[in-house]
Amino acid sequence: MVERTPILNFITHALLLIGAFITLLPFIIVTIAATHSLREVNQVPMPLWPGHDFFANMKEAWMRADLGTKLLNSLIFGAGLAFGKVVISAISAYSLVFFGYRGRVWIFWAIFITLMLPLEVRIVPTYAVATNALSPYQAILDGLGITSAISMLTGTTVDLQWNLLNSYPGLILPFVATATGTFLYRQHFMTLPEELVEAAKMDGAGALRFFWDILLPLSRNNMAALFTIMFVWGWNQYLWPLIVTTEPSHIVSAVGLQALIPGQNGIPEWNLAMAGTLLVMLPPLILVIFMQRFFVRGLVATEK
């Protein structure tokens, strides 16, 4: 039992306030910089009191970086990626927990080990696959001699091509699977009593009905938590969208911010850059605020 005293309460709240201030300090500086004019933001030191050009900077940043299109692309990318990860993770964890086939433990650990492979390690092979998503199947057909046989019999050359570059599938599909989501669902499914499965079987529920009508309703908080995590992760992605998209119609907001950063001999308009950063930060921030209750429940609560 923790003893509560006025001194300990004061120290605890003081530490929390200091931690909150340190965490919010970069956000405060960015907000203040977005309110200043070009001359004020380049002063040394920069004024730490808000200026009067906040809305003008926001409008200019929105127009110059074309953030309307890029925010829509980020929304499609983040929502599609998060939705795909939620679905794939739920199905894979359902298979690992409720089906008694051989090797499922080794399959789980093979999935879990992929957590040690960051995006930067697999960026080159992933890009090679994205240039032609059907290349593995083409290699299989070539290795089995099927393509040569079809060519000899019909005179037709089998050349499977599916280029994912500069497309929403190219942004989403290569990263739609996640070991984190599979682990989260697996741990949740393992807390459910076995009597629930037996009762579903007695009522005549098949595998799909048990998954759809029983497991998914019991996993709403986990789904919300995973969706929030993966949406923010996808929204903040920079390297993969930078490589896979070159057309302006598919560039996401994180990449589009570079339009507000001056070149080598350009004028450092950091007030516009900070205003654009605030606009890009708003959608995931709003999502986290509205999903916070479900997010916390999905990570710490156990539903039975």
PyMOL commands that set and color helices and strands:
alter all, ss='L'
color gray80, all
select helices_A, chain A and resi 6-33+38-41+54-64+67-98+104-116+123-131+135-143+146-154+168-175+179-189+194-202+207-218+220-235+239-244+248-250+253-260+270-300
alter helices_A, ss='H'
color red, helices_A
deselect
rebuild
show_as cartoon
